Amino acid sequence: MNNKKMLYRKYLCILCLSLIGILSGCATTKEVYKDDPMPEICEQELSNCFGEDYLLSEGVDKEDHFFEEHKQTEIITYYTEWELTYQDAYGQDCVFAFNNYYYGNWQPSERIDGFIKSYFSDLVEEHYEQKFWNKMIAEIPGCREDDSVLYFKEYSLFSKSGVPETSVMFDERVNYSLTDNIYFPQLKYTDVCIDFPYIFNLYLYVDYVSDDKAKRRAQRRYTEKRLRETMDEMIQYSGESLNATASVTMMDENGFVDSFSIAVLKGDYFEGGGRLNISYEKALHENFFGPIEIE
């Protein structure tokens, strides 16, 4: 290596070290303390959702580190986490964890509402995954298990211009409070589509395992057959109350090839349905909230 290259590399090394030193010198640390006593502030919400017999742990102090690049500031947030233990309708001890770590202008009641929504969805998703979903996706050739997911979520919030029913639907849905309507010690997984304005959303991504057109048609037919079998099992398990949509994307090495979808409303297959399909969404809404009244 000639001297010019050696000097050039030495210069770059010194420059980089200098920049690191400057940036390190400019970086600051900001400490944030969260001290809201959530169990006391949200005692009524916890009582509504879990009854009077739950056990509450002492708060555990935790901290979160986040580096804000724009301001070159490391933000250390100190907060508290609690665990609430209760017995569910099946006699099992369950744990609900929540904390007082939140951003901006969130109120404690809004924060606990968010925790309860997430906890409810997680409970139902885990139950249906173990009972139906995991077996199905393991038996579908080419299924991308890491990309395919099952969600259990609230009805969609949307309002479409020119369709006045959607404005009514939006208002009724946004004003619904899960915290005011759920009681976890009596929660039955078979009744979740009856008792709450929630719906199952299934998303499957399947790779074609052959380039042969006949084999691809056969694979797609089997994928739909296996999916419908699972839907039938879920319909029966829910006492024919199931609300669900499934979207299947068939792929190959170049990406998207084709797709199809299935919708179920109150235990019956809904032809031409699917999420954000107006006919399906209106029927789904009325199934829970009752007839849509337009002023």
Disulfide bonds with the S-S distance in Angstrom:
none
